[in-house]
Amino acid sequence: MNIFKFEFKRLLKSCLIWSVVCGMMIALFMSLFPSMADMGMQELVNDKMSGLSVDMLKAFNIDAGTDFSDIFNYMAYVIQYIAMASAVYGAILGVNSLIKEESQGTIEFLYSKPIKRGKIVIYKLLSIISIYFLYIVIIGSTNIFVCMAVKPDNVELMDLLINIKIVYMGMFILGLVFMFIGMFISALVKSDKGGIPISIGIFFVSYLFGIIGKLKEDFEFLKYFSPFDYYAPGDLLKNGFEMKYVIIGICIMIVSIVSTYLIYNRKDMNI
């Protein structure tokens, strides 16, 4: 349990930084909603979007008839970019989880303790999940308070809370998927120097697959390689969680953590 406490404290500062930055972005963009609710602004946005093809709009999770004067549509559009950043943050937590001990030389200290490698993996995993959950709670709470301040009078508070809960549940699961993939990579690599580029690369390659899959029907299967599209905020608000995507996400996490456990137990450490 000391490993868990140490890791949690070590990651807390970066968690708060990510939370503050993303929370400020949410507050900034959601505070613009009253302007979007103005019909003149809505018409201007529709005119701009009409110049793009339906397929192009769909690739970026926007429907041609999206009404941005609706707080839920506007929130879904804004939060999808926060979800992208959150997925990258989850991947960074995963990629740096195991390899940092080797890169910083602290693996020798861990090996001096009566603890098995499997438990190291478990405690590390629990710590990064806890940190990511704290991050989600902070930015989700920020989202609630800002939306309460700008919501129209005809929007019920309970509807607002339920929709925000759905969006952030999806964001949490999305982050876990990339976190588990990142942890698997952490068990494979020898240095943490490329941790952040790898994390960003993992997300954007998968995101690109999703865009291609939505642009071309022949490549529609590529959407299954894009976890972001499993939990896109707009889709969650319209259709809820699709069971097939939930199952795929769980399978990715199970395969990733089992592979991490097996590889890490057999890995030759840099001591």
Accessible surface in RSA format (square Angstrom, percent):
REM  Atomic radii and reference values for relative SASA: ProtOr
REM  Chains: A
REM  Algorithm: Lee & Richards
REM  Probe-radius: 1.40
REM  Slices: 20
REM RES _ NUM      All-atoms   Total-Side   Main-Chain    Non-polar    All polar
REM                ABS   REL    ABS   REL    ABS   REL    ABS   REL    ABS   REL
RES MET A   1   124.53  64.5 105.26  69.7  19.27  45.9  98.94  84.1  25.59  33.9
RES ASN A   2   121.23  83.6 115.59 111.7   5.64  13.6  32.32  77.8  88.91  85.9
RES ILE A   3    19.92  11.3  16.87  12.6   3.05   7.4  19.72  14.2   0.20   0.5
RES PHE A   4    46.71  23.4  46.71  28.9   0.00   0.0  46.71  28.3   0.00   0.0
RES LYS A   5   116.55  56.9 113.81  69.8   2.73   6.5  61.96  55.8  54.59  58.1
RES PHE A   6   119.88  60.0 115.20  71.4   4.68  12.2 119.17  72.3   0.71   2.0
RES GLU A   7     0.48   0.3   0.48   0.4   0.00   0.0   0.15   0.3   0.33   0.3
RES PHE A   8    53.14  26.6  53.14  32.9   0.00   0.0  53.14  32.2   0.00   0.0
RES LYS A   9   153.47  74.9 138.00  84.7  15.48  36.9  83.97  75.6  69.50  74.0
RES ARG A  10    75.62  31.8  47.95  24.4  27.68  65.9  46.77  63.9  28.85  17.5
RES LEU A  11    18.91  10.5  18.68  13.4   0.22   0.6  18.91  13.3   0.00   0.0
RES LEU A  12    57.23  31.9  57.23  40.9   0.00   0.0  57.23  40.2   0.00   0.0
RES LYS A  13   155.21  75.7 151.00  92.6   4.21  10.0  96.60  87.0  58.61  62.4
RES SER A  14    42.70  36.1  40.63  54.2   2.06   4.8  38.07  81.1   4.63   6.5
RES CYS A  15     0.00   0.0   0.00   0.0   0.00   0.0   0.00   0.0   0.00   0.0
RES LEU A  16    80.42  44.8  80.29  57.4   0.13   0.3  80.42  56.5   0.00   0.0
RES ILE A  17    93.65  53.3  90.31  67.3   3.33   8.0  93.65  67.4   0.00   0.0
RES TRP A  18    67.69  27.2  64.97  31.4   2.72   6.4  47.76  25.5  19.93  32.3
RES SER A  19     1.61   1.4   0.76   1.0   0.85   2.0   0.76   1.6   0.85   1.2
RES VAL A  20    87.33  57.5  80.68  73.0   6.65  16.0  86.93  75.5   0.40   1.1
RES VAL A  21    78.44  51.6  76.89  69.6   1.55   3.7  78.04  67.8   0.41   1.1
RES CYS A  22     3.79   2.9   3.79   4.2   0.00   0.0   0.00   0.0   3.79   4.1
RES GLY A  23     6.05   7.5   0.00   N/A   6.05   7.5   5.81  15.9   0.24   0.5
RES MET A  24   129.69  67.2 122.34  81.0   7.35  17.5 107.54  91.4  22.15  29.3
RES MET A  25    75.38  39.0  74.42  49.3   0.96   2.3  58.85  50.0  16.53  21.9
RES ILE A  26     0.00   0.0   0.00   0.0   0.00   0.0   0.00   0.0   0.00   0.0
RES ALA A  27    33.80  31.1  31.54  48.7   2.25   5.1  31.82  44.8   1.98   5.2
RES LEU A  28   104.73  58.3  99.47  71.2   5.27  13.2 104.50  73.4   0.23   0.6
RES PHE A  29    82.19  41.1  82.19  50.9   0.00   0.0  82.19  49.8   0.00   0.0
RES MET A  30     0.00   0.0   0.00   0.0   0.00   0.0   0.00   0.0   0.00   0.0
RES SER A  31    58.29  49.3  42.34  56.5  15.95  36.8  32.93  70.1  25.36  35.5
RES LEU A  32    85.01  47.3  84.41  60.4   0.60   1.5  84.94  59.7   0.07   0.2
RES PHE A  33     1.83   0.9   1.83   1.1   0.00   0.0   1.83   1.1   0.00   0.0
RES PRO A  34    71.89  52.4  56.44  51.4  15.45  56.2  60.82  50.2  11.07  68.8
RES SER A  35    57.47  48.6  49.50  66.1   7.97  18.4  22.44  47.8  35.03  49.1
RES MET A  36    24.98  12.9  24.98  16.5   0.00   0.0   7.47   6.4  17.51  23.2
RES ALA A  37    39.31  36.1  25.00  38.6  14.32  32.6  25.37  35.7  13.94  36.9
RES ASP A  38    84.95  59.5  75.87  75.5   9.07  21.5  26.13  61.5  58.82  58.7
RES MET A  39   121.04  62.7 118.43  78.4   2.61   6.2  99.84  84.9  21.20  28.1
RES GLY A  40    44.77  55.2   0.00   N/A  44.77  55.2  32.95  90.4  11.82  26.5
RES MET A  41    72.66  37.6  68.05  45.0   4.61  11.0  60.90  51.8  11.76  15.6
RES GLN A  42     9.44   5.3   9.44   6.9   0.00   0.0   6.64  14.1   2.80   2.1
RES GLU A  43   101.52  58.3  99.92  75.6   1.60   3.8  31.81  61.5  69.72  56.9
RES LEU A  44    91.88  51.2  89.20  63.8   2.68   6.7  91.35  64.2   0.53   1.4
RES VAL A  45    31.83  20.9  29.83  27.0   2.00   4.8  31.83  27.7   0.00   0.0
RES ASN A  46    59.05  40.7  53.97  52.2   5.08  12.2  23.09  55.6  35.95  34.8
RES ASP A  47    99.15  69.5  87.26  86.9  11.89  28.1  22.81  53.7  76.35  76.1
RES LYS A  48   149.39  72.9 134.13  82.3  15.27  36.4  80.75  72.7  68.64  73.1
RES MET A  49    19.61  10.2  18.87  12.5   0.73   1.7  17.03  14.5   2.57   3.4
RES SER A  50    91.04  76.9  53.33  71.2  37.70  86.9  49.81 106.1  41.23  57.8
RES GLY A  51    68.96  85.0   0.00   N/A  68.96  85.0  36.69 100.7  32.27  72.3
RES LEU A  52    95.55  53.2  83.72  59.9  11.83  29.7  86.61  60.8   8.94  24.0
RES SER A  53    68.53  57.9  51.39  68.6  17.14  39.5  52.63 112.1  15.90  22.3
RES VAL A  54    98.96  65.1  95.23  86.2   3.73   9.0  95.23  82.7   3.73  10.1
RES ASP A  55    74.29  52.0  73.46  73.1   0.83   2.0   8.35  19.6  65.95  65.8
RES MET A  56    75.38  39.0  75.32  49.8   0.07   0.2  67.48  57.4   7.90  10.5
RES LEU A  57     7.27   4.1   6.31   4.5   0.96   2.4   7.27   5.1   0.00   0.0
RES LYS A  58   107.41  52.4 105.38  64.7   2.03   4.8  52.52  47.3  54.89  58.5
RES ALA A  59     0.00   0.0   0.00   0.0   0.00   0.0   0.00   0.0   0.00   0.0
RES PHE A  60    79.85  39.9  79.42  49.2   0.42   1.1  79.64  48.3   0.21   0.6
RES ASN A  61    37.89  26.1   9.14   8.8  28.75  69.2  15.62  37.6  22.27  21.5
RES ILE A  62    21.87  12.4  18.00  13.4   3.87   9.3  20.18  14.5   1.70   4.6
RES ASP A  63    68.60  48.1  63.99  63.7   4.61  10.9  22.11  52.0  46.49  46.4
RES ALA A  64    60.23  55.4  37.89  58.5  22.34  50.8  38.23  53.8  22.00  58.3
RES GLY A  65    73.23  90.3   0.00   N/A  73.23  90.3  42.96 117.9  30.27  67.8
RES THR A  66    21.88  15.6  14.01  14.2   7.87  18.8  16.85  22.6   5.03   7.6
RES ASP A  67    60.52  42.4  58.84  58.6   1.68   4.0  25.93  61.0  34.60  34.5
RES PHE A  68     8.04   4.0   8.04   5.0   0.00   0.0   8.04   4.9   0.00   0.0
RES SER A  69    29.21  24.7  18.34  24.5  10.87  25.0   6.35  13.5  22.87  32.0
RES ASP A  70    57.42  40.2  50.25  50.0   7.18  17.0  12.63  29.7  44.79  44.7
RES ILE A  71     2.51   1.4   1.01   0.8   1.50   3.6   1.01   0.7   1.50   4.1
RES PHE A  72    39.11  19.6  39.02  24.2   0.09   0.2  39.11  23.7   0.00   0.0
RES ASN A  73    47.15  32.5  42.37  40.9   4.77  11.5   3.08   7.4  44.07  42.6
RES TYR A  74    13.50   6.3  13.50   7.7   0.00   0.0   8.66   6.5   4.84   6.0
RES MET A  75     0.24   0.1   0.24   0.2   0.00   0.0   0.06   0.1   0.18   0.2
RES ALA A  76     8.48   7.8   6.85  10.6   1.63   3.7   7.23  10.2   1.25   3.3
RES TYR A  77    74.69  34.9  70.11  39.9   4.59  11.9  38.42  28.9  36.27  44.7
RES VAL A  78    10.71   7.0   7.56   6.8   3.15   7.6   9.53   8.3   1.18   3.2
RES ILE A  79     0.03   0.0   0.03   0.0   0.00   0.0   0.03   0.0   0.00   0.0
RES GLN A  80     6.37   3.6   6.37   4.7   0.00   0.0   3.80   8.1   2.57   1.9
RES TYR A  81    92.87  43.4  86.38  49.1   6.49  16.9  71.66  53.9  21.21  26.1
RES ILE A  82     2.12   1.2   2.12   1.6   0.00   0.0   2.12   1.5   0.00   0.0
RES ALA A  83     1.19   1.1   1.19   1.8   0.00   0.0   1.19   1.7   0.00   0.0
RES MET A  84    26.63  13.8  26.38  17.5   0.25   0.6  25.79  21.9   0.84   1.1
RES ALA A  85    32.11  29.5  24.53  37.9   7.58  17.3  31.14  43.9   0.97   2.6
RES SER A  86     0.14   0.1   0.14   0.2   0.00   0.0   0.14   0.3   0.00   0.0
RES ALA A  87     0.00   0.0   0.00   0.0   0.00   0.0   0.00   0.0   0.00   0.0
RES VAL A  88    14.77   9.7  14.77  13.4   0.00   0.0  14.77  12.8   0.00   0.0
RES TYR A  89     2.70   1.3   2.70   1.5   0.00   0.0   2.70   2.0   0.00   0.0
RES GLY A  90     0.00   0.0   0.00   N/A   0.00   0.0   0.00   0.0   0.00   0.0
RES ALA A  91     0.00   0.0   0.00   0.0   0.00   0.0   0.00   0.0   0.00   0.0
RES ILE A  92    24.02  13.7  24.02  17.9   0.00   0.0  24.02  17.3   0.00   0.0
RES LEU A  93     6.81   3.8   3.93   2.8   2.88   7.2   5.57   3.9   1.24   3.3
RES GLY A  94     0.00   0.0   0.00   N/A   0.00   0.0   0.00   0.0   0.00   0.0
RES VAL A  95     0.74   0.5   0.74   0.7   0.00   0.0   0.74   0.6   0.00   0.0
RES ASN A  96    23.89  16.5  23.85  23.0   0.04   0.1   6.53  15.7  17.36  16.8
RES SER A  97     1.84   1.6   0.00   0.0   1.84   4.2   1.84   3.9   0.00   0.0
RES LEU A  98     0.53   0.3   0.49   0.3   0.05   0.1   0.51   0.4   0.02   0.1
RES ILE A  99     0.27   0.2   0.17   0.1   0.10   0.2   0.27   0.2   0.00   0.0
RES LYS A 100    44.09  21.5  44.09  27.1   0.00   0.0  17.47  15.7  26.62  28.4
RES GLU A 101    12.34   7.1  12.02   9.1   0.31   0.7   1.18   2.3  11.16   9.1
RES GLU A 102    11.07   6.4   0.70   0.5  10.37  24.7   0.71   1.4  10.36   8.5
RES SER A 103    51.94  43.9   9.89  13.2  42.05  96.9  19.53  41.6  32.41  45.4
RES GLN A 104   103.75  58.0  70.28  51.4  33.47  79.7  34.45  73.3  69.30  52.6
RES GLY A 105    37.44  46.2   0.00   N/A  37.44  46.2  25.26  69.3  12.18  27.3
RES THR A 106    52.79  37.5  50.56  51.3   2.23   5.3  51.20  68.8   1.59   2.4
RES ILE A 107     0.31   0.2   0.31   0.2   0.00   0.0   0.31   0.2   0.00   0.0
RES GLU A 108    96.90  55.6  88.64  67.1   8.26  19.7  22.92  44.3  73.98  60.4
RES PHE A 109   125.77  62.9 118.67  73.5   7.10  18.5 124.41  75.4   1.36   3.9
RES LEU A 110    15.18   8.5  15.18  10.9   0.00   0.0  15.18  10.7   0.00   0.0
RES TYR A 111    75.89  35.4  49.55  28.2  26.34  68.5  51.51  38.7  24.38  30.1
RES SER A 112    82.09  69.4  42.29  56.4  39.80  91.7  49.94 106.3  32.16  45.0
RES LYS A 113    98.92  48.3  91.80  56.3   7.12  17.0  40.51  36.5  58.41  62.2
RES PRO A 114   142.22 103.6 100.22  91.4  41.99 152.6 116.84  96.5  25.38 157.7
RES ILE A 115    39.71  22.6  19.93  14.9  19.77  47.7  23.65  17.0  16.06  43.6
RES LYS A 116   161.64  78.9 155.40  95.3   6.25  14.9 103.82  93.4  57.83  61.6
RES ARG A 117    54.26  22.8  50.35  25.7   3.91   9.3  15.77  21.6  38.49  23.3
RES GLY A 118     5.55   6.8   0.00   N/A   5.55   6.8   4.44  12.2   1.11   2.5
RES LYS A 119   109.53  53.4 108.88  66.8   0.64   1.5  53.46  48.1  56.06  59.7
RES ILE A 120     0.09   0.1   0.09   0.1   0.00   0.0   0.09   0.1   0.00   0.0
RES VAL A 121     2.86   1.9   2.86   2.6   0.00   0.0   2.86   2.5   0.00   0.0
RES ILE A 122    85.80  48.8  85.54  63.7   0.25   0.6  85.80  61.8   0.00   0.0
RES TYR A 123    44.16  20.6  44.16  25.1   0.00   0.0  14.67  11.0  29.48  36.3
RES LYS A 124     0.00   0.0   0.00   0.0   0.00   0.0   0.00   0.0   0.00   0.0
RES LEU A 125    23.35  13.0  23.35  16.7   0.00   0.0  23.35  16.4   0.00   0.0
RES LEU A 126    82.70  46.1  82.16  58.8   0.54   1.4  82.22  57.7   0.48   1.3
RES SER A 127     0.00   0.0   0.00   0.0   0.00   0.0   0.00   0.0   0.00   0.0
RES ILE A 128     0.89   0.5   0.89   0.7   0.00   0.0   0.89   0.6   0.00   0.0
RES ILE A 129    42.15  24.0  42.15  31.4   0.00   0.0  42.15  30.4   0.00   0.0
RES SER A 130    37.51  31.7  29.63  39.5   7.88  18.2  15.57  33.2  21.94  30.7
RES ILE A 131     0.00   0.0   0.00   0.0   0.00   0.0   0.00   0.0   0.00   0.0
RES TYR A 132     0.10   0.0   0.10   0.1   0.00   0.0   0.00   0.0   0.10   0.1
RES PHE A 133   111.52  55.8 111.52  69.1   0.00   0.0 111.52  67.6   0.00   0.0
RES LEU A 134    52.94  29.5  51.93  37.2   1.01   2.5  52.94  37.2   0.00   0.0
RES TYR A 135     0.00   0.0   0.00   0.0   0.00   0.0   0.00   0.0   0.00   0.0
RES ILE A 136    12.11   6.9  11.57   8.6   0.54   1.3  11.57   8.3   0.54   1.5
RES VAL A 137    66.49  43.8  59.85  54.2   6.64  16.0  65.95  57.3   0.54   1.5
RES ILE A 138    53.30  30.3  48.84  36.4   4.47  10.8  52.51  37.8   0.79   2.1
RES ILE A 139     0.00   0.0   0.00   0.0   0.00   0.0   0.00   0.0   0.00   0.0
RES GLY A 140     7.41   9.1   0.00   N/A   7.41   9.1   7.41  20.3   0.00   0.0
RES SER A 141    42.84  36.2  40.52  54.1   2.33   5.4  20.47  43.6  22.38  31.3
RES THR A 142    36.62  26.0  32.38  32.8   4.24  10.1  19.89  26.7  16.73  25.3
RES ASN A 143     0.00   0.0   0.00   0.0   0.00   0.0   0.00   0.0   0.00   0.0
RES ILE A 144    47.82  27.2  47.82  35.6   0.00   0.0  47.82  34.4   0.00   0.0
RES PHE A 145   140.03  70.1 132.46  82.0   7.58  19.7 133.22  80.8   6.82  19.5
RES VAL A 146    24.99  16.4  21.88  19.8   3.11   7.5  24.99  21.7   0.00   0.0
RES CYS A 147     0.00   0.0   0.00   0.0   0.00   0.0   0.00   0.0   0.00   0.0
RES MET A 148    83.92  43.5  66.70  44.1  17.22  41.0  61.28  52.1  22.64  30.0
RES ALA A 149    86.78  79.8  44.24  68.3  42.55  96.8  55.58  78.3  31.20  82.7
RES VAL A 150    26.46  17.4  13.88  12.6  12.58  30.3  18.55  16.1   7.91  21.5
RES LYS A 151    52.92  25.8  37.78  23.2  15.14  36.0  15.97  14.4  36.95  39.4
RES PRO A 152    44.98  32.8  33.64  30.7  11.34  41.2  44.98  37.1   0.00   0.0
RES ASP A 153   150.41 105.4 119.21 118.6  31.20  73.8  39.84  93.8 110.57 110.3
RES ASN A 154   131.66  90.8  96.47  93.2  35.19  84.7  47.94 115.4  83.73  80.9
RES VAL A 155    21.85  14.4  17.06  15.4   4.79  11.5  20.53  17.8   1.32   3.6
RES GLU A 156   115.98  66.6 112.18  84.9   3.80   9.0  34.85  67.4  81.13  66.2
RES LEU A 157    75.30  41.9  71.71  51.3   3.59   9.0  71.71  50.4   3.59   9.7
RES MET A 158   121.98  63.2 119.60  79.2   2.37   5.7 102.38  87.0  19.59  26.0
RES ASP A 159    69.81  48.9  67.86  67.5   1.95   4.6  11.83  27.9  57.98  57.8
RES LEU A 160     0.00   0.0   0.00   0.0   0.00   0.0   0.00   0.0   0.00   0.0
RES LEU A 161    56.18  31.3  51.89  37.1   4.29  10.8  52.20  36.7   3.98  10.7
RES ILE A 162    79.25  45.1  78.10  58.2   1.16   2.8  79.25  57.1   0.00   0.0
RES ASN A 163    29.23  20.2  29.23  28.2   0.00   0.0   0.09   0.2  29.14  28.2
RES ILE A 164     2.99   1.7   2.99   2.2   0.00   0.0   2.99   2.2   0.00   0.0
RES LYS A 165   120.61  58.8 113.11  69.4   7.50  17.9  67.44  60.7  53.16  56.6
RES ILE A 166    40.02  22.8  40.02  29.8   0.00   0.0  40.02  28.8   0.00   0.0
RES VAL A 167     1.54   1.0   0.23   0.2   1.32   3.2   0.23   0.2   1.32   3.6
RES TYR A 168    12.56   5.9  11.81   6.7   0.75   2.0  11.81   8.9   0.75   0.9
RES MET A 169    88.80  46.0  84.05  55.6   4.75  11.3  79.30  67.4   9.50  12.6
RES GLY A 170     0.00   0.0   0.00   N/A   0.00   0.0   0.00   0.0   0.00   0.0
RES MET A 171     2.49   1.3   0.88   0.6   1.61   3.8   1.94   1.6   0.56   0.7
RES PHE A 172    44.06  22.0  44.06  27.3   0.00   0.0  44.06  26.7   0.00   0.0
RES ILE A 173    39.98  22.7  39.98  29.8   0.00   0.0  39.98  28.8   0.00   0.0
RES LEU A 174     0.16   0.1   0.16   0.1   0.00   0.0   0.16   0.1   0.00   0.0
RES GLY A 175     0.00   0.0   0.00   N/A   0.00   0.0   0.00   0.0   0.00   0.0
RES LEU A 176    21.96  12.2  21.96  15.7   0.00   0.0  21.96  15.4   0.00   0.0
RES VAL A 177     0.00   0.0   0.00   0.0   0.00   0.0   0.00   0.0   0.00   0.0
RES PHE A 178     0.92   0.5   0.92   0.6   0.00   0.0   0.92   0.6   0.00   0.0
RES MET A 179     0.00   0.0   0.00   0.0   0.00   0.0   0.00   0.0   0.00   0.0
RES PHE A 180    19.97  10.0  19.97  12.4   0.00   0.0  19.97  12.1   0.00   0.0
RES ILE A 181    38.36  21.8  38.26  28.5   0.10   0.3  38.36  27.6   0.00   0.0
RES GLY A 182     0.00   0.0   0.00   N/A   0.00   0.0   0.00   0.0   0.00   0.0
RES MET A 183     0.00   0.0   0.00   0.0   0.00   0.0   0.00   0.0   0.00   0.0
RES PHE A 184    58.73  29.4  58.73  36.4   0.00   0.0  58.73  35.6   0.00   0.0
RES ILE A 185    30.05  17.1  30.05  22.4   0.00   0.0  30.05  21.6   0.00   0.0
RES SER A 186     0.00   0.0   0.00   0.0   0.00   0.0   0.00   0.0   0.00   0.0
RES ALA A 187     0.61   0.6   0.00   0.0   0.61   1.4   0.00   0.0   0.61   1.6
RES LEU A 188    87.93  49.0  68.65  49.1  19.28  48.5  70.22  49.3  17.70  47.6
RES VAL A 189    38.11  25.1  31.24  28.3   6.87  16.6  38.11  33.1   0.00   0.0
RES LYS A 190   108.93  53.1  99.13  60.8   9.80  23.3  82.89  74.6  26.05  27.7
RES SER A 191    47.47  40.1  40.10  53.5   7.36  17.0  36.55  77.8  10.91  15.3
RES ASP A 192    31.73  22.2  21.49  21.4  10.24  24.2   1.46   3.4  30.28  30.2
RES LYS A 193   187.43  91.4 154.83  95.0  32.60  77.6 106.09  95.5  81.34  86.6
RES GLY A 194    27.27  33.6   0.00   N/A  27.27  33.6  22.92  62.9   4.35   9.7
RES GLY A 195     1.39   1.7   0.00   N/A   1.39   1.7   1.20   3.3   0.18   0.4
RES ILE A 196    92.58  52.7  91.12  67.9   1.46   3.5  91.12  65.6   1.46   4.0
RES PRO A 197    86.89  63.3  73.34  66.9  13.55  49.3  79.27  65.4   7.62  47.4
RES ILE A 198    57.12  32.5  50.24  37.4   6.88  16.6  56.45  40.6   0.67   1.8
RES SER A 199     0.01   0.0   0.01   0.0   0.00   0.0   0.00   0.0   0.01   0.0
RES ILE A 200    69.98  39.8  69.98  52.1   0.00   0.0  69.98  50.4   0.00   0.0
RES GLY A 201    29.74  36.7   0.00   N/A  29.74  36.7  29.46  80.9   0.27   0.6
RES ILE A 202    33.37  19.0  22.76  17.0  10.61  25.6  29.57  21.3   3.80  10.3
RES PHE A 203     0.00   0.0   0.00   0.0   0.00   0.0   0.00   0.0   0.00   0.0
RES PHE A 204    92.74  46.4  88.74  55.0   4.00  10.4  89.15  54.0   3.59  10.3
RES VAL A 205    82.70  54.4  81.45  73.7   1.24   3.0  82.54  71.7   0.15   0.4
RES SER A 206    11.33   9.6  10.55  14.1   0.77   1.8  11.12  23.7   0.21   0.3
RES TYR A 207    19.81   9.2  19.55  11.1   0.26   0.7  14.42  10.8   5.39   6.6
RES LEU A 208    93.97  52.3  93.52  66.9   0.45   1.1  93.96  66.0   0.00   0.0
RES PHE A 209    70.42  35.2  70.42  43.6   0.00   0.0  70.42  42.7   0.00   0.0
RES GLY A 210     0.13   0.2   0.00   N/A   0.13   0.2   0.13   0.3   0.00   0.0
RES ILE A 211    23.26  13.2  23.12  17.2   0.15   0.3  23.12  16.6   0.15   0.4
RES ILE A 212    58.10  33.1  57.66  43.0   0.44   1.1  58.10  41.8   0.00   0.0
RES GLY A 213     2.90   3.6   0.00   N/A   2.90   3.6   0.00   0.0   2.90   6.5
RES LYS A 214    25.33  12.4  11.97   7.3  13.37  31.8  14.53  13.1  10.80  11.5
RES LEU A 215    60.03  33.4  45.15  32.3  14.88  37.4  45.35  31.9  14.67  39.5
RES LYS A 216   126.19  61.6 124.74  76.5   1.45   3.4  68.41  61.6  57.77  61.5
RES GLU A 217   157.11  90.2 138.03 104.4  19.07  45.4  53.30 103.1 103.80  84.8
RES ASP A 218   126.93  88.9 102.16 101.7  24.76  58.6  27.90  65.7  99.03  98.8
RES PHE A 219    92.69  46.4  92.69  57.4   0.00   0.0  92.69  56.2   0.00   0.0
RES GLU A 220    87.56  50.3  87.15  65.9   0.41   1.0  23.34  45.1  64.21  52.4
RES PHE A 221   112.06  56.1 105.96  65.6   6.09  15.9 108.70  65.9   3.36   9.6
RES LEU A 222    24.67  13.7  24.67  17.7   0.00   0.0  24.67  17.3   0.00   0.0
RES LYS A 223    42.97  21.0  42.69  26.2   0.28   0.7  11.20  10.1  31.76  33.8
RES TYR A 224    92.86  43.4  85.34  48.6   7.52  19.6  58.44  43.9  34.41  42.4
RES PHE A 225   119.05  59.6 107.85  66.8  11.20  29.1 113.50  68.8   5.55  15.9
RES SER A 226     0.01   0.0   0.01   0.0   0.00   0.0   0.00   0.0   0.01   0.0
RES PRO A 227     6.71   4.9   6.71   6.1   0.00   0.0   6.71   5.5   0.00   0.0
RES PHE A 228     0.07   0.0   0.07   0.0   0.00   0.0   0.07   0.0   0.00   0.0
RES ASP A 229    15.12  10.6   9.48   9.4   5.63  13.3   7.79  18.3   7.32   7.3
RES TYR A 230     6.76   3.2   0.21   0.1   6.55  17.1   0.11   0.1   6.65   8.2
RES TYR A 231     3.45   1.6   1.20   0.7   2.25   5.9   0.70   0.5   2.75   3.4
RES ALA A 232     0.37   0.3   0.37   0.6   0.00   0.0   0.37   0.5   0.00   0.0
RES PRO A 233     2.44   1.8   2.44   2.2   0.00   0.0   2.44   2.0   0.00   0.0
RES GLY A 234    16.87  20.8   0.00   N/A  16.87  20.8  14.18  38.9   2.69   6.0
RES ASP A 235    60.04  42.1  59.51  59.2   0.53   1.3  14.47  34.1  45.56  45.4
RES LEU A 236     3.55   2.0   2.14   1.5   1.42   3.6   2.14   1.5   1.42   3.8
RES LEU A 237    41.52  23.1  12.85   9.2  28.67  72.1  13.44   9.4  28.08  75.6
RES LYS A 238   121.36  59.2  83.81  51.4  37.55  89.4  73.87  66.5  47.50  50.6
RES ASN A 239    99.36  68.5  66.57  64.3  32.78  78.9  22.56  54.3  76.80  74.2
RES GLY A 240    25.97  32.0   0.00   N/A  25.97  32.0  19.90  54.6   6.07  13.6
RES PHE A 241    64.97  32.5  37.57  23.3  27.41  71.3  38.13  23.1  26.85  76.8
RES GLU A 242    71.93  41.3  65.38  49.5   6.55  15.6  25.78  49.9  46.16  37.7
RES MET A 243   132.03  68.4 125.40  83.0   6.63  15.8 111.54  94.8  20.49  27.1
RES LYS A 244    96.25  47.0  88.39  54.2   7.86  18.7  56.81  51.1  39.44  42.0
RES TYR A 245    26.17  12.2  26.17  14.9   0.00   0.0   9.91   7.4  16.26  20.0
RES VAL A 246    31.18  20.5  30.75  27.8   0.43   1.0  30.75  26.7   0.43   1.2
RES ILE A 247    92.07  52.4  91.65  68.3   0.41   1.0  92.07  66.3   0.00   0.0
RES ILE A 248    47.80  27.2  46.41  34.6   1.39   3.3  47.80  34.4   0.00   0.0
RES GLY A 249     0.00   0.0   0.00   N/A   0.00   0.0   0.00   0.0   0.00   0.0
RES ILE A 250    81.30  46.3  81.13  60.4   0.17   0.4  81.13  58.4   0.17   0.5
RES CYS A 251    63.22  47.8  61.65  68.8   1.56   3.7  21.51  54.5  41.71  45.0
RES ILE A 252    44.26  25.2  39.55  29.5   4.71  11.4  43.96  31.7   0.30   0.8
RES MET A 253    25.21  13.1  25.00  16.5   0.20   0.5  21.94  18.7   3.27   4.3
RES ILE A 254    95.49  54.3  94.80  70.6   0.70   1.7  95.49  68.8   0.00   0.0
RES VAL A 255    97.14  63.9  93.67  84.8   3.47   8.4  97.04  84.3   0.10   0.3
RES SER A 256     9.57   8.1   7.61  10.2   1.96   4.5   1.96   4.2   7.61  10.7
RES ILE A 257    36.17  20.6  35.90  26.7   0.27   0.6  35.93  25.9   0.24   0.6
RES VAL A 258    74.87  49.3  72.39  65.5   2.49   6.0  74.87  65.1   0.00   0.0
RES SER A 259    28.85  24.4  26.38  35.2   2.46   5.7   8.75  18.6  20.10  28.2
RES THR A 260     0.00   0.0   0.00   0.0   0.00   0.0   0.00   0.0   0.00   0.0
RES TYR A 261    94.77  44.2  94.63  53.8   0.14   0.4  54.91  41.3  39.86  49.1
RES LEU A 262    87.13  48.5  86.95  62.2   0.19   0.5  87.13  61.2   0.00   0.0
RES ILE A 263    52.43  29.8  47.59  35.5   4.84  11.7  51.70  37.2   0.72   2.0
RES TYR A 264     0.49   0.2   0.49   0.3   0.00   0.0   0.40   0.3   0.10   0.1
RES ASN A 265    56.88  39.2  35.63  34.4  21.26  51.2  14.26  34.3  42.63  41.2
RES ARG A 266   178.45  74.9 149.17  76.0  29.28  69.7  73.43 100.4 105.02  63.6
RES LYS A 267    15.93   7.8   7.09   4.3   8.85  21.1  13.42  12.1   2.52   2.7
RES ASP A 268   116.87  81.9 108.29 107.8   8.58  20.3  32.61  76.7  84.26  84.0
RES MET A 269    25.91  13.4   1.52   1.0  24.39  58.1   1.52   1.3  24.39  32.3
RES ASN A 270    72.75  50.2  60.28  58.3  12.47  30.0  27.91  67.2  44.85  43.3
RES ILE A 271   120.44  68.5  57.18  42.6  63.26 152.5  76.61  55.2  43.84 119.0
END  Absolute sums over single chains surface
CHAIN  1 A    13488.5      11643.7       1844.8       9369.6       4118.9
END  Absolute sums over all chains
TOTAL         13488.5      11643.7       1844.8       9369.6       4118.9
